């Protein structure tokens, strides 16, 4: 059985994966100035959106929950941080946000 989402949400999700591959070679891990992070995609959503969780790798090799993310059915970011906003900007579904802007707003990753 497969997992499904809308085309637009899938395009933004694919952009997240591409950014991760460029950053670390992994399909769901990326590096920022303040550490290494990874995301896990959640269960299928009836409306075609994509939800998931972001974790930060600790110095001991463990993962610490940072936040949730949501890609709306139209491919825009309903909830998210740096990676998701960069992905949305890459596919024309939002404006790119800088790491410094995330830091100013008090949100990690």
N, C-alpha and C positions, 0 to 999 in steps of 0.2 A: 504494500500500500504506500502511496506517495504522500507528499506534503505539498500543499498548494497555497498560493497567494495571488494577488492581482499582478498583472504584468508590470505596472509601474512600481509597486512595492518591491517586486523581484529585481527590477533594474537597479534600484537604490541599494538593495541588499548585495547585489553582485558588485556594485561599486565599493561597498565596505570591504568585501573580500579582496578586491583588486588593490585597495590601499594597504591592506594588511600584507598581501604578498609582496608589494613594493617595499614595505617597511622591514619585514622580518622573514619573508619567504613562507610564512604560515598563512592559512586561509582565514584564521580568526584571531590573530595576535598582532599587536602593533606596539611601537615604542614612541614615547613622548619624552620631553625633557624631565618629567617627574616620575618616570618609570615605564614598566612594561604592563600592558593590559591585554585581556582577551575577552571575547564575547561568546555567549552561548545563545542560540536561537531557541525560543520557546515553542509551545504547542501551536498547532494550526488554529487560526482565528476565522470565525464564520464570515466576517466582513472582508476578508482578504488581506488584512493588515499583517504585519510581522512584529512580534514582540520578542524580547529577550533580556538578558542580563549582562552587565559588564563587571569584570573582576580585575583587580590589580594583583600582580605577582609580588609577593613579599620577598625580603632578603633571605628568608629561610626556605623559599621554594613553594610556599603555600599560596593559596588564592584568597583574596579578601573581596567580598561583595562591595561594589561601588554604587551602582544604580541600575535602574531598568531603562530599556529603550523601547520605542515604538515607531515603526514606519507605517504611516497611514496608507490606506488602499491607493491613494493618488500618488504615492511615492515620497511625500513630504514627511519631515520628521516631526512627530507629535511630541515625543519625549526623547531626549538624547543629549549627547555631548559632542566633543571634538570630532571623533571618527565619523559618527553618523551625519553631522552637519557638513563635513568635508565631502562625504559620499553624495549627499543630496545636491550640493553645489556642483559636483562633477557631472551630474546627470541633468542639471538645469532645474532642480526642484527646490532650490533654496540658495541662500548666500553663505559663502565660506566663512567660517568662524576661526579665529586664531587661538592658539593655546593660551596666549596672554589674556584674551577676552574671557575665556573659560575661567582662568585663574582669578580675574577681577570679579567675576560673578560668584566666586566662591565654590565652583563646582569642579571636581576632579574629573579628568579624562573628558 
